[in-house]
Amino acid sequence: MDLLSTAEFSRENPVKKDLVSTRGSNIVLVCLETGQVIPPHPEPYAVVFVVLQGKGTITSGTVEHPVQPLHLISVGKDEHRGIRCDQRMILLGIRDDVK
């Protein structure tokens, strides 16, 4: 699967695309246009974000991490996570199964 050609963007909102769902994890593609924000919020699963393209900030718990391509950020279960996009971003999210 070519992840960059699979990316989809919207001017209104970030786009999350489910790519693979297995018994133990879900893999999603998250695409944000410059200026878009996913405000920090808790989720009942852990996630690892891998930045494929772009620049921005990923919140993990109470820490804000400046990110660029090939950076990896881990966020624990029930911790706040958020994304602020400074330059059009494509991220891979690998998360625990939420079923």
N, C-alpha and C positions, 0 to 999 in steps of 0.2 A: 504494500500500500504506500503510495506516495503521499506523505502527510501534508506537504505544502500545497499540492494540487487539490487536496481534499478540503482545504480551509474554505470557510464561507464567512462573509462579513455582512454586518447590517449597520447602517448609519444611526439607527435608533437605539440598539441594545447590543451588548456582547452576545456572541453566538456560541452555544455549547453543542457539540456533536458527539453522540455516542459512537465509538468505533468498535470496541470489542467488549463483550460481557462474558466473564467466565464465572465459575463457581466461587472463586475467591477474590476477584477484583473486577473493576470496571476501568476501561481506558477511554478517555474523552479528549477531544480537541476543543480548546477554548480560544476564540478569536475575538480580539478587541481592536476597534479603530482608535486612532490617536484621540486622547481626551476621555475615553470611556473609563468607567470605574465600576468595579464590583465591590461595594462597601464591605468592610470586615464584618464577619458573621460566623457563629459557630456552626459546625456540622457534626453529625454523630458518626463520623468515620475519619480515618487518617487519609492523607493524600500527599503525593509527591508531584510537584510541578517541574517540568523541564521546559525551559524557554527555547523554542525553535527559531523564532524570529522576533525582532523588535526590542524595545527597551521600556522599562517601567519600574514599578515597585510592587513587591508581593509582601503582604503582611502574614506573619506566622506567629500566632499568639500575640504578644505585645511588641514584637520586633518587626521593623520595616526593613526589607532587604532590597537595595537597588539591584536590578537584574538586566541581563542582556543575553544574547544567544549562547546556549550551552550551559547556562547556570541551572542549578538544581536546588529547589527549596522543599523541605519537608515540613508538614503541618500535622500535629497529632490530633487524635480523636477529641472532639468537643472543644478544640482550640479555635480561636478566631482566625479566619483567613479572608484575605481580600486582595484585589488586584487594581492597580492604577496604571493605565497605559500612557506612556509618554511618546511612544513611536509604535505604530501599528504592530500588534503582537499576535503571535501564534504560540500557544502553550499546549503541551501534552500533560494531561492530568491522569495519574495512575492512583486509583483509590480503592479502599476496601469495599467489598460487596456490601451494598446497603439493603439487601433483601432480608 
